[in-house]
């Protein structure tokens, strides 16, 4: 498939994702207020998005809130920009820039990104990694395989999910222990950015052929 076609499909998928509406809580002490109180359970179900990040890899993320790579700073900006400030994701950022996906990722409404940490790319032989980075078609396919439409909370993570690459990946586990496609562990989960929920993983995922 041509890179332009893949990029077009990715872009189409990005912009077909609906923007989730946030309900506001209200006092349900009176009968008249009962309809307005309906969003409250939705607010509760959304709470995990703001819960404490989990996983041993989170300790490598800067804790100073003024640092662009900290959780607090990442939550204020779109996903590609957020990743660029995080030292744990520098190799991924370089790959995203090489594939010209920065704008597409930053302008998408709601995404879940399985973001390989630098250590994940270190598992790939240097010669092979260099070859992939030089092949934009293959690189785009690999990167979009790590992205799922919609912001998945930890409670929604287990299951099979369609990726922007077109294939599907499967997540197993619960609580704070998750395995992606049977090969990659989530080492830092539920990282929030302005338009995506990020799960940092320890192995690069490969699309099925």
BALO-612561 format. One line per field, with one value per residue: x, y, z of N, C-alpha, C in turn; residue number from 1; residue in three letters. Coordinates in nm, 4 decimals, padded with zeros to 6 digits. Each point is the difference from the previous one (the first is absolute). Layout:
REM residues N
n.xx [X/...];
n.yy [Y/...];
n.zz [Z/...];
ca.xx [X/...];
ca.yy [Y/...];
ca.zz [Z/...];
c.xx [X/...];
c.yy [Y/...];
c.zz [Z/...];
n [NUM/...];
res [Ala/...];
END
This chain:
REM residues 209
n.xx [00.0861/-00.0348/00.1082/-00.0190/-00.0213/00.1104/00.0726/-00.0560/00.0238/00.1258/00.0156/-00.0535/00.0790/00.1048/-00.0486/-00.0110/00.1006/-00.1055/-00.0227/00.0536/-00.1292/00.0390/-00.0615/-00.0880/00.0580/-00.1072/-00.0638/-00.0071/00.0052/-00.0373/-00.1271/-00.0118/00.0898/-00.0888/-00.0644/00.0271/-00.0430/-00.0639/00.0635/-00.0436/-00.0721/-00.0259/-00.0197/-00.0688/-00.0603/-00.0008/-00.0270/00.0049/-00.0551/-00.0430/-00.0112/00.0674/00.1036/00.0064/00.0830/00.0953/-00.0410/-00.1039/00.0840/00.0068/-00.1277/00.0414/00.0323/00.0955/-00.1075/00.1100/00.0380/00.0278/00.0863/-00.0375/-00.0653/00.0228/00.1228/00.0162/-00.0694/00.0845/00.0724/-00.0179/-00.0333/00.0153/-00.0591/-00.0940/00.0023/00.0017/-00.0758/-00.0361/00.1059/-00.1041/-00.0505/00.1250/00.0217/-00.1086/00.0330/00.1247/-00.0551/-00.0763/00.1053/00.0739/-00.1073/00.0322/-00.0034/00.0880/-00.0283/00.0040/00.1035/00.0577/-00.0528/00.0325/-00.1318/-00.0085/00.1089/00.0373/00.1131/00.0430/00.0674/00.0773/00.0485/00.0983/-00.0205/-00.1223/00.0372/00.0557/-00.1170/-00.0208/00.0604/00.1091/00.0515/-00.0765/00.0285/00.1248/-00.0127/-00.0642/00.0862/00.0722/-00.0867/-00.0448/-00.0127/00.1100/00.0695/-00.0698/00.0168/00.1259/00.0209/-00.0721/00.0776/00.0703/-00.0887/-00.0850/-00.1065/-00.0231/-00.0366/00.0817/-00.0897/00.0686/-00.1204/00.0256/00.1168/-00.0400/00.0447/-00.0720/00.0975/-00.0812/00.1084/00.0681/00.0858/-00.1084/00.1066/00.0084/-00.0020/00.0555/-00.0751/00.0861/-00.0790/00.0331/-00.0702/00.1221/-00.0493/00.0635/-00.0395/00.0778/-00.0916/-00.0067/00.0498/-00.0863/00.0728/-00.1097/00.0966/-00.0825/-00.1076/-00.1024/00.0941/-00.0412/-00.0489/00.0086/00.0517/00.0777/-00.0274/00.1120/00.0359/00.0998/00.0554/00.0377/-00.0896/00.0690/-00.1226/-00.0205/-00.0423/-00.1157/00.0686];
n.yy [-00.1193/00.1026/00.0693/00.0619/-00.1229/-00.0502/00.1100/-00.0166/-00.1316/00.0242/00.0980/-00.0842/-00.0961/00.0860/00.0497/-00.1318/00.0164/-00.0331/00.1294/-00.0618/00.0024/00.1024/-00.0837/00.0795/-00.0104/-00.0455/00.0824/-00.1233/00.1028/00.0490/-00.0264/00.1347/-00.0211/-00.0988/00.0564/00.1150/-00.0825/-00.0323/00.1169/00.0017/-00.1090/00.0826/00.0966/-00.0878/-00.0430/00.1340/-00.0180/-00.1285/00.0848/00.0400/-00.1321/-00.0401/00.0395/-00.1111/-00.0785/-00.0943/00.0097/00.0238/-00.0760/-00.0330/00.0281/00.1168/00.0326/00.0811/00.0566/00.0722/-00.1262/00.0264/-00.0818/00.0849/-00.0797/00.0943/00.0116/-00.1324/00.0118/00.1010/-00.0912/00.0073/-00.1212/00.0404/00.1140/-00.0673/-00.0887/00.1090/00.0269/-00.1256/-00.0006/-00.0583/00.0972/00.0341/-00.1306/-00.0191/00.1072/-00.0466/-00.1160/00.0604/00.0726/-00.1098/-00.0472/00.1206/-00.0563/00.0944/00.0652/-00.1162/-00.0351/00.1167/-00.0179/-00.1258/-00.0228/-00.1312/-00.0326/-00.1257/00.0348/-00.1100/00.0714/-00.0534/-00.0407/00.0832/-00.0609/00.0276/00.1196/00.0036/-00.0657/00.0980/-00.0930/00.0693/-00.0992/-00.0844/00.0631/00.0102/-00.1259/-00.0284/00.0730/-00.0681/-00.0901/00.1118/-00.0816/-00.0700/00.1108/00.0542/-00.1141/-00.0037/00.1279/-00.0072/-00.1095/00.1005/00.0406/00.0210/00.0098/00.1139/00.0649/-00.1039/-00.0160/-00.0158/00.0389/00.0801/-00.0118/-00.0931/-00.0730/-00.0130/00.0738/00.0641/-00.0109/00.1133/-00.0959/-00.0409/-00.0421/-00.1070/00.0528/-00.0891/00.0490/-00.0584/-00.0274/00.0534/00.0921/-00.0380/-00.1176/00.0471/-00.0865/00.0596/-00.0621/-00.0302/00.1157/00.0981/00.0295/00.0392/00.0902/00.0789/-00.0158/00.0275/00.0226/00.1131/00.0230/00.1139/-00.0884/-00.0530/-00.1293/00.0063/-00.1139/00.0283/-00.0576/-00.1251/-00.0197/00.0210/00.0408/-00.1153/00.0698/-00.0651/-00.0898];
n.zz [00.0000/-00.0795/00.0363/-00.1215/-00.0476/00.0628/-00.0380/-00.1228/00.0033/00.0440/-00.0923/-00.0909/00.0487/-00.0027/-00.1169/-00.0066/00.0857/00.0680/00.0217/00.1039/00.0274/00.0712/00.0789/00.0577/00.1195/00.0605/00.0765/00.0523/00.0831/-00.1171/-00.0153/00.0021/00.0945/00.0130/-00.1062/00.0621/00.0958/-00.1137/-00.0338/00.1264/-00.0365/-00.1037/00.0868/00.0723/-00.1136/-00.0123/00.1282/-00.0476/-00.0900/00.1175/00.0107/00.1062/-00.0695/-00.0712/00.0673/-00.0002/-00.1272/00.0784/00.0691/-00.1306/00.0233/-00.0514/00.1240/-00.0417/00.0495/00.0195/00.0167/-00.1285/00.0609/00.0940/00.0838/00.0892/-00.0499/-00.0033/00.1120/-00.0148/-00.0637/-00.1342/-00.0394/-00.1254/00.0329/00.0644/-00.0970/-00.0757/00.1051/-00.0297/00.0817/00.0552/-00.0759/00.0177/00.0046/00.0734/00.0659/-00.0037/00.0329/00.0911/00.0304/-00.0022/00.0603/00.0432/00.1216/00.0235/-00.1121/-00.0640/00.0743/-00.0196/-00.1199/00.0284/00.0013/-00.0150/00.0679/-00.0212/00.0600/-00.0593/00.0882/-00.0941/00.1152/00.0291/00.1168/-00.0465/-00.0437/00.1207/00.0077/-00.0870/-00.0722/00.0265/-00.0705/00.0689/00.1135/-00.0405/-00.0381/00.1134/00.0686/-00.0875/00.0409/-00.0549/-00.1023/00.0236/00.0161/-00.0982/-00.0659/00.0420/-00.0253/-00.1115/00.0006/00.0493/-00.0914/00.1000/-00.0797/00.0616/00.1099/00.0072/00.0956/00.1130/00.0417/-00.1005/00.0592/00.0849/-00.1022/-00.1096/-00.0524/-00.0826/-00.0734/-00.0006/00.0245/00.0666/00.0675/00.0764/00.1211/00.0788/00.0975/00.0813/00.1039/00.1167/00.0678/00.0363/-00.0398/-00.1076/-00.0928/-00.0906/-00.0726/00.1274/-00.0442/00.0131/00.1054/00.0627/-00.0164/-00.0671/00.0743/-00.0819/-00.0897/00.0523/-00.1237/-00.0668/-00.0842/00.0945/00.0155/00.0710/-00.0570/00.0810/-00.1063/00.0281/-00.0978/-00.1110/-00.0302/-00.0589/-00.1063/-00.0002/-00.0629];
ca.xx [-00.0861/00.0792/00.0012/-00.1061/-00.1285/-00.0035/-00.0193/-00.1377/-00.0878/00.0206/-00.0633/-00.1443/-00.0385/00.0155/-00.1052/-00.1319/-00.0203/-00.0882/00.0503/-00.0852/-00.0570/00.0159/-00.1168/00.0325/-00.0757/-00.0997/-00.0620/-00.1155/-00.0811/-00.1403/-00.0453/00.0219/00.1416/00.0375/00.0535/00.1322/00.0951/00.0385/00.1411/00.0884/00.0680/00.0976/00.1139/00.0694/00.0675/00.1126/00.0979/00.1292/00.0862/00.0770/00.0584/00.1447/00.0601/00.0472/00.1022/00.1373/00.0643/-00.0391/00.1040/00.0965/-00.0608/00.0324/-00.1039/-00.0140/-00.1132/00.0416/00.0711/-00.0955/-00.0199/-00.0724/-00.1395/-00.0831/00.0227/-00.0494/-00.1459/-00.0455/00.0303/-00.0348/00.0840/00.1341/00.0729/00.0237/00.1055/00.1273/00.0609/00.0278/00.1244/-00.0228/-00.0601/00.0725/00.0139/-00.1323/-00.0230/00.0794/-00.0668/-00.1234/00.0403/00.0480/-00.1176/-00.0865/-00.1286/-00.0164/-00.1227/-00.1161/-00.0209/-00.0343/-00.1317/-00.1056/-00.0798/00.0168/00.0804/00.0795/00.1295/00.0913/00.1242/00.1211/00.1058/00.1292/00.0516/-00.0666/00.0731/00.1342/-00.0055/00.0108/00.1379/00.0206/-00.0097/-00.1416/-00.0699/00.0384/-00.0693/-00.1420/-00.0132/00.0227/-00.1100/-00.1164/-00.1192/00.0027/-00.0011/-00.1362/-00.0815/00.0325/-00.0430/-00.1464/-00.0450/00.0059/-00.1011/-00.1383/-00.0958/-00.0677/00.0852/-00.0335/00.0387/00.0524/-00.1099/-00.0407/00.1190/00.0021/-00.0865/00.0581/-00.0257/00.0389/00.1005/-00.0055/00.0684/-00.0992/-00.0027/-00.0492/00.0892/-00.0738/00.0564/-00.0435/00.0383/-00.0932/00.0645/00.1192/00.0826/-00.0543/00.0884/-00.0533/00.0319/00.0742/00.1449/00.0423/-00.0619/-00.0207/00.0902/-00.0518/-00.1318/-00.0967/00.0640/-00.0940/00.0373/-00.1204/-00.0901/00.0244/00.0474/00.1214/00.0503/00.1388/00.0232/00.1420/00.0375/-00.0644/-00.0997/00.0118/-00.1270/-00.0078/00.0063];
ca.yy [00.1193/00.1212/00.0803/00.1018/-00.0651/-00.0322/00.1248/00.0445/-00.0842/00.0359/00.1294/-00.0199/-00.0643/00.0982/00.0993/-00.0615/-00.0292/00.0994/00.0659/-00.0381/00.1135/-00.0121/00.0427/00.0693/-00.0540/00.0916/-00.0441/-00.0835/-00.0010/00.0206/-00.0749/00.0773/-00.0044/-00.1386/-00.0180/00.0615/-00.0788/-00.1180/-00.0051/-00.0342/-00.1274/00.0165/00.0673/-00.1003/-00.0939/00.0687/00.0307/-00.0641/00.0752/00.0953/-00.0676/-00.0052/-00.0878/-00.1227/-00.0790/00.0286/00.0949/00.1382/00.0628/00.0646/00.1232/00.1142/00.0330/00.1454/00.0369/00.0989/-00.0728/-00.0355/-00.1442/-00.0470/-00.0363/00.1205/00.0765/-00.0776/00.0043/00.1290/00.0142/-00.1194/-00.1163/00.0023/00.1045/-00.0517/-00.1006/00.0634/00.0544/-00.1099/-00.0675/-00.1442/-00.0269/00.0762/-00.0765/-00.0002/00.1341/00.0094/-00.0827/00.0694/00.1125/-00.0573/-00.0447/00.1169/-00.0246/00.0895/00.0795/-00.0895/-00.0444/00.1136/00.0575/-00.1008/00.0310/-00.0927/-00.1156/-00.0739/-00.0265/-00.0918/00.0685/-00.0736/00.0760/-00.0124/-00.1352/-00.0900/00.0120/-00.0553/-00.1445/-00.0225/00.0197/00.1347/00.0006/-00.0173/00.1225/00.1022/-00.0335/00.0331/00.1458/00.0526/-00.0460/00.0693/-00.0825/-00.0974/00.0742/00.0484/-00.1169/-00.0407/00.1021/00.0077/-00.1222/00.0278/00.1016/-00.0478/00.1099/00.0059/00.0013/-00.1168/-00.0017/-00.1322/-00.0955/-00.0316/-00.0350/-00.1404/-00.0304/00.0158/00.1368/00.0325/00.1057/00.0875/-00.0693/-00.0843/-00.1281/00.0006/-00.0473/-00.0530/00.0306/-00.0901/00.0430/00.0824/00.0767/00.0720/-00.0969/-00.0209/-00.0480/00.0385/-00.0973/-00.1111/00.0201/00.1286/00.0351/00.1424/00.0349/00.1235/00.0098/00.1063/00.1319/00.0863/00.1185/00.0763/-00.0708/-00.1445/-00.0734/-00.0695/-00.1135/-00.0222/-00.1440/-00.0350/-00.0685/00.0563/-00.0908/-00.0136/-00.0353/-00.1341/00.0026];
ca.zz [00.0000/-00.0075/00.1241/-00.0055/00.0264/00.1433/00.0745/-00.0212/00.0822/00.1401/00.0243/-00.0011/00.1266/00.1077/00.0068/00.0164/00.1422/00.0614/00.1199/00.1143/00.0723/00.1462/00.0758/00.1241/00.1120/00.0539/00.1251/-00.0262/00.1211/-00.0327/-00.1164/-00.1213/-00.0369/-00.0320/-00.1351/-00.0111/00.0778/-00.0775/-00.0387/00.1113/-00.0199/-00.1065/00.0610/00.0795/-00.0882/-00.0627/00.1030/-00.0156/-00.0894/00.0780/00.1136/00.0008/-00.0996/00.0628/-00.0675/00.0421/-00.0902/00.0312/00.0817/-00.0893/-00.0502/00.0876/00.0980/00.0078/-00.0848/-00.0994/-00.1042/-00.1062/-00.0047/00.1183/-00.0252/00.0043/-00.1236/-00.1133/-00.0020/-00.0512/-00.1426/-00.0770/00.0286/-00.0590/00.0716/00.1351/-00.0066/-00.0331/00.1209/00.0932/-00.0367/-00.0121/-00.1307/-00.1026/-00.1241/-00.0617/-00.0551/-00.1227/-00.1009/-00.0383/-00.0853/-00.1252/-00.0757/-00.0221/00.0649/00.1150/-00.0100/00.0027/00.1377/00.0855/-00.0310/00.0171/00.1195/00.1128/-00.0383/00.0969/-00.0622/00.0667/-00.0341/00.0386/00.0667/-00.0664/00.0230/-00.0949/-00.1258/00.0225/-00.0234/-00.1440/-00.0466/-00.0529/-00.1462/-00.0354/00.0367/-00.0977/-00.1244/00.0168/00.0048/-00.1345/-00.0848/00.0553/-00.0135/00.1096/00.1256/00.0218/00.0334/00.1372/00.0960/00.0082/00.0664/00.1438/00.0330/-00.0016/00.0178/00.1292/00.1191/00.0814/00.1402/00.0369/00.0060/-00.1370/-00.0779/-00.0388/-00.1126/-00.1331/-00.0468/-00.1375/-00.0017/-00.1157/-00.1096/-00.0630/00.0675/00.1374/00.1054/00.1140/00.1312/00.1062/00.1337/00.0759/00.1063/-00.0451/-00.0711/-00.1330/-00.1046/-00.1300/-00.1042/00.0567/00.0004/00.0565/00.1274/00.0299/00.1090/00.0612/-00.0612/00.0264/-00.0134/-00.0706/-00.0763/-00.0313/-00.0924/-00.0026/00.1165/-00.0429/00.0769/-00.0401/-00.0060/-00.0006/-00.1240/-00.1196/-00.0588/-00.1448/-00.0650/-00.0577/-00.1457];
c.xx [00.0893/-00.0104/-00.1130/-00.1358/-00.0149/-00.0275/-00.1430/-00.0967/00.0117/-00.0716/-00.1506/-00.0470/00.0068/-00.1244/-00.1392/-00.0298/-00.0856/00.0641/-00.0969/-00.0507/00.0116/-00.1262/00.0422/-00.0863/-00.0996/-00.0606/-00.1238/-00.0929/-00.1475/-00.0353/00.0305/00.1442/00.0428/00.0533/00.1407/00.1044/00.0496/00.1465/00.0918/00.0678/00.1045/00.1249/00.0816/00.0762/00.1194/00.1116/00.1340/00.0943/00.0874/00.0642/00.1516/00.0497/00.0581/00.1090/00.1405/00.0712/-00.0330/00.1070/00.1038/-00.0524/00.0318/-00.1166/-00.0232/-00.1077/00.0347/00.0761/-00.0998/-00.0270/-00.0750/-00.1441/-00.0889/00.0137/-00.0548/-00.1509/-00.0549/00.0166/-00.0355/00.1123/00.1406/00.0871/00.0348/00.1155/00.1364/00.0695/00.0426/00.1249/-00.0141/-00.0437/00.0737/00.0163/-00.1325/-00.0287/00.0759/-00.0667/-00.1275/00.0307/00.0443/-00.1160/-00.0978/-00.1401/-00.0286/-00.1327/-00.1249/-00.0305/-00.0461/-00.1404/-00.1137/-00.0766/00.0253/00.0732/00.0496/00.1291/00.0798/00.1395/00.1225/00.1031/00.1301/00.0564/-00.0637/00.0720/00.1414/00.0044/00.0168/00.1454/00.0155/-00.0166/-00.1446/-00.0799/00.0290/-00.0726/-00.1472/-00.0211/00.0167/-00.1127/-00.1313/-00.1283/-00.0087/-00.0115/-00.1404/-00.0926/00.0228/-00.0556/-00.1519/-00.0591/-00.0004/-00.1092/-00.1404/-00.0933/-00.0692/00.0988/-00.0433/00.0506/00.0591/-00.1094/-00.0447/00.1132/00.0012/-00.0997/00.0750/-00.0420/00.0513/00.0970/-00.0158/00.0730/-00.0970/-00.0102/-00.0548/00.1088/-00.0848/00.0739/-00.0587/00.0456/-00.1075/00.0783/00.1149/00.0946/-00.0633/00.1093/-00.0658/00.0515/00.0914/00.1493/00.0461/-00.0758/-00.0181/00.0859/-00.0379/-00.1329/-00.0816/00.0635/-00.0908/00.0699/-00.1299/-00.0969/00.0194/00.0328/00.1153/00.0331/00.1407/00.0304/00.1484/00.0480/-00.0751/-00.0935/00.0166/-00.1344/00.0052/00.0020/-00.0992];
c.yy [00.1239/00.0764/00.1011/-00.0594/-00.0325/00.1251/00.0489/-00.0801/00.0357/00.1294/-00.0139/-00.0613/00.0969/00.0858/-00.0592/-00.0348/00.1109/00.0604/-00.0272/00.1236/-00.0239/00.0492/00.0736/-00.0559/00.1021/-00.0608/-00.0816/-00.0059/00.0197/-00.0789/00.0732/-00.0114/-00.1373/-00.0170/00.0555/-00.0816/-00.1206/-00.0026/-00.0454/-00.1351/00.0091/00.0678/-00.1000/-00.0961/00.0638/00.0262/-00.0687/00.0756/00.0984/-00.0658/-00.0015/-00.0971/-00.1218/-00.0674/00.0416/00.1033/00.1446/00.0729/00.0733/00.1313/00.1144/00.0344/00.1499/00.0447/00.1052/-00.0650/-00.0423/-00.1495/-00.0561/-00.0336/00.1237/00.0814/-00.0728/00.0096/00.1268/00.0147/-00.1280/-00.1030/00.0050/00.1044/-00.0467/-00.0994/00.0635/00.0587/-00.1077/-00.0768/-00.1505/-00.0371/00.0664/-00.0760/-00.0060/00.1341/00.0169/-00.0783/00.0676/00.1181/-00.0503/-00.0428/00.1136/-00.0190/00.0962/00.0751/-00.0878/-00.0458/00.1149/00.0533/-00.1016/00.0274/-00.0893/-00.1245/-00.0746/-00.0375/-00.0959/00.0435/-00.0794/00.0923/-00.0167/-00.1408/-00.1021/00.0028/-00.0568/-00.1504/-00.0341/00.0220/00.1339/00.0074/-00.0115/00.1259/00.1113/-00.0222/00.0378/00.1508/00.0633/-00.0378/00.0562/-00.0820/-00.1002/00.0697/00.0496/-00.1140/-00.0427/00.0997/00.0062/-00.1270/00.0176/00.0958/-00.0555/00.1196/-00.0083/-00.0039/-00.1132/00.0166/-00.1368/-00.1067/-00.0452/-00.0618/-00.1453/-00.0258/00.0172/00.1345/00.0200/00.1175/00.0885/-00.0600/-00.0893/-00.1375/00.0135/-00.0465/-00.0413/00.0311/-00.0972/00.0557/00.0821/00.0758/00.0834/-00.0912/-00.0297/-00.0456/00.0302/-00.0956/-00.1118/00.0196/00.1224/00.0329/00.1511/00.0331/00.1313/00.0302/00.1203/00.1383/00.0868/00.1107/00.0697/-00.0775/-00.1516/-00.0540/-00.0876/-00.1130/-00.0287/-00.1494/-00.0315/-00.0731/00.0622/-00.1057/-00.0041/-00.0396/-00.1427/00.0106/-00.0985];
c.zz [00.0000/00.1314/00.0000/00.0299/00.1465/00.0812/-00.0130/00.0844/00.1468/00.0326/00.0058/00.1299/00.1143/00.0132/00.0030/00.1434/00.0610/00.1225/00.1144/00.0720/00.1485/00.0687/00.1241/00.1099/00.0501/00.1233/-00.0313/00.1206/-00.0304/-00.1244/-00.1287/-00.0457/-00.0469/-00.1408/-00.0133/00.0723/-00.0766/-00.0392/00.1117/-00.0160/-00.1097/00.0534/00.0796/-00.0878/-00.0667/00.0985/-00.0181/-00.0928/00.0783/00.1213/-00.0122/-00.1056/00.0692/-00.0830/00.0400/-00.0874/00.0296/00.0816/-00.0848/-00.0565/00.0965/00.0930/00.0151/-00.0979/-00.1052/-00.1150/-00.1077/-00.0112/00.1187/-00.0367/-00.0063/-00.1289/-00.1213/-00.0130/-00.0654/-00.1515/-00.0761/00.0006/-00.0600/00.0676/00.1406/00.0008/-00.0251/00.1227/00.0975/-00.0423/-00.0181/-00.1415/-00.1161/-00.1320/-00.0743/-00.0664/-00.1311/-00.1129/-00.0504/-00.0917/-00.1371/-00.0895/-00.0294/00.0590/00.1158/-00.0050/00.0084/00.1422/00.0892/-00.0230/00.0111/00.1291/00.1201/-00.0468/00.1226/-00.0717/00.0869/-00.0424/00.0444/00.0647/-00.0781/00.0131/-00.0936/-00.1346/00.0122/-00.0235/-00.1480/-00.0422/-00.0713/-00.1515/-00.0460/00.0298/-00.0996/-00.1323/00.0070/-00.0016/-00.1382/-00.0965/00.0547/-00.0084/00.1153/00.1337/00.0335/00.0409/00.1447/00.1012/00.0132/00.0602/00.1514/00.0463/-00.0206/00.0161/00.1359/00.1150/00.0926/00.1429/00.0320/00.0049/-00.1393/-00.0822/-00.0479/-00.1123/-00.1310/-00.0567/-00.1425/00.0034/-00.1235/-00.1197/-00.0755/00.0618/00.1405/00.0950/00.1197/00.1295/00.1014/00.1338/00.0669/00.1066/-00.0524/-00.0778/-00.1355/-00.0963/-00.1340/-00.1064/00.0490/00.0126/00.0772/00.1283/00.0111/00.1214/00.0675/-00.0675/00.0410/00.0023/-00.0861/-00.0782/-00.0378/-00.0889/-00.0014/00.1386/-00.0480/00.0969/-00.0512/00.0113/-00.0195/-00.1246/-00.1165/-00.0592/-00.1516/-00.0600/-00.0549/-00.1528/-00.0603];
n [1/2/3/4/5/6/7/8/9/10/11/12/13/14/15/16/17/18/19/20/21/22/23/24/25/26/27/28/29/30/31/32/33/34/35/36/37/38/39/40/41/42/43/44/45/46/47/48/49/50/51/52/53/54/55/56/57/58/59/60/61/62/63/64/65/66/67/68/69/70/71/72/73/74/75/76/77/78/79/80/81/82/83/84/85/86/87/88/89/90/91/92/93/94/95/96/97/98/99/100/101/102/103/104/105/106/107/108/109/110/111/112/113/114/115/116/117/118/119/120/121/122/123/124/125/126/127/128/129/130/131/132/133/134/135/136/137/138/139/140/141/142/143/144/145/146/147/148/149/150/151/152/153/154/155/156/157/158/159/160/161/162/163/164/165/166/167/168/169/170/171/172/173/174/175/176/177/178/179/180/181/182/183/184/185/186/187/188/189/190/191/192/193/194/195/196/197/198/199/200/201/202/203/204/205/206/207/208/209];
res [Unk/Unk/Unk/Unk/Unk/Unk/Unk/Unk/Unk/Unk/Unk/Unk/Unk/Unk/Unk/Unk/Unk/Unk/Unk/Unk/Unk/Unk/Unk/Unk/Unk/Unk/Unk/Unk/Unk/Unk/Unk/Unk/Unk/Unk/Unk/Unk/Unk/Unk/Unk/Unk/Unk/Unk/Unk/Unk/Unk/Unk/Unk/Unk/Unk/Unk/Unk/Unk/Unk/Unk/Unk/Unk/Unk/Unk/Unk/Unk/Unk/Unk/Unk/Unk/Unk/Unk/Unk/Unk/Unk/Unk/Unk/Unk/Unk/Unk/Unk/Unk/Unk/Unk/Unk/Unk/Unk/Unk/Unk/Unk/Unk/Unk/Unk/Unk/Unk/Unk/Unk/Unk/Unk/Unk/Unk/Unk/Unk/Unk/Unk/Unk/Unk/Unk/Unk/Unk/Unk/Unk/Unk/Unk/Unk/Unk/Unk/Unk/Unk/Unk/Unk/Unk/Unk/Unk/Unk/Unk/Unk/Unk/Unk/Unk/Unk/Unk/Unk/Unk/Unk/Unk/Unk/Unk/Unk/Unk/Unk/Unk/Unk/Unk/Unk/Unk/Unk/Unk/Unk/Unk/Unk/Unk/Unk/Unk/Unk/Unk/Unk/Unk/Unk/Unk/Unk/Unk/Unk/Unk/Unk/Unk/Unk/Unk/Unk/Unk/Unk/Unk/Unk/Unk/Unk/Unk/Unk/Unk/Unk/Unk/Unk/Unk/Unk/Unk/Unk/Unk/Unk/Unk/Unk/Unk/Unk/Unk/Unk/Unk/Unk/Unk/Unk/Unk/Unk/Unk/Unk/Unk/Unk/Unk/Unk/Unk/Unk/Unk/Unk/Unk/Unk/Unk/Unk/Unk/Unk];
END
